[in-house]
Amino acid sequence: MPKQHHTAQSPAAQWVPLSSTLAFMMRRKRLMGWSLILFAVTFALTWIGYLLTVDFITNLTGSFFLDAPASDTIWGWIKHKGWLVSSWLFIFVSRIVSFYLAFLLAYSISTPGYVFLSTAAEKLYAGEHFDPDASLTPLGILRDIFEGIKIAVFGILVTIIALFVNFIPGIGQAAVFLLYTYYSALMFIDYPASRRRWSLGKKIDWLRTHSSPAFRIGVLPALVSMVPLLNIFAMALLFPILTIHATLNFSAIELAKKRYNSLP
């Protein structure tokens, strides 16, 4: 007689707090070493991408912001002030855009490394219950990069939506924060989910099913990402531990689900 699985909702897994995640990482030298390497790689890729993007944007504008208009007449003075304001606005906006694009590039390229970190953390956490769903192969690495690019493109779509939602009076800012929170959670559960070769749709469905833990996973990176300029360094620094934190809680939920479904 085939085993009958429970159809009721499985019990909630015990939440792994960030302090426990930090202690878990600090006790394991390999996780610490790999985290430091990934921090350096993410920061370096972001910085190189930022410099290249700024240089590209500067070349596109040519000498427009290099040569100030003459200000010896009233009309010339008005044009000079307008040029001054527009040049400062251009520098501010172009630097933010450059940082954002550079981070998405670094995120996409470094995805296989974070998948490896996530897998190592989950293997240590799950122990004998660890299920090595898919092996690390060149094709798997390419797929991880492709999944990272898909998440990055999805992030651009989320940003465009957030720009419009932000104009809704009263609830706009709260809605934008929720968008970034759940997108941040998607970025981090992408690593353990990619090991299982989940599609983007299945990852989003996991967020909907586990909306409360997903919010707790995404709220800190969403808050950090709102800090101007320092957010790139802070995210590069926190990305490894946030990856492990998301992985442990993702794994706890999946293990609880697996144990529940194995009951007679």
Secondary structure, DSSP 8 states (H G I E B T S, - for coil): -------S---------HHHHHHHHHT-HHHHHHHHHHHHHHHHHHHHHHHHHHHHHHHHHTTTTTS----SSHHHHHHHHHHHHHHHHHHHHHHHHHHHHHHHHHHHHHHHHHHHHHHHHHHHHHGGG----S---HHHHHHHHHHHHHHHHHHHHHHHHHHHHTTSTTTHHHHHHHHHHHHHHHHHHHHHHHHTT--HHHHHHHHHHTHHHHHHHHHHHHHHTTSTTHHHHHHHHHHHHHHHHHHHHHHHHHHHHHHHHT--
